[in-house]
């Protein structure tokens, strides 16, 4: 079932934060945690799952952190939602067997259609779109400070 969980919100906020603030250096989890108000212990779990899923790359070390694995215009909100649904520990009631005839033949199929429609809409929204919204809203970015021109 498509539901908005804290974990999903943390994932979306972290991905957009990384895209918006990275410049050409990685963003450390502590920075994301501080800016977004996400508890660090939850954030690390989410970030590691996003690395395993190919949304982010991680770099170890004192100058390490996280970067997007692809251009921000090539990562959709729908992709992030699908990835986070895989680790959501809440069982999907639509996948459970049993129930009334109306529930099985009318209500559940309708709900699946609505979820599919919502995911298709989320697929149209990219991380780039969310970064542009942040810029339009006047959210300050650290990206310029993170540019490295060393040769």
Beta strands, then each sheet from edge to edge (+ up, - down):
strand 1: 56-59
strand 2: 65-68
sheet 1: 1+ 2-
end
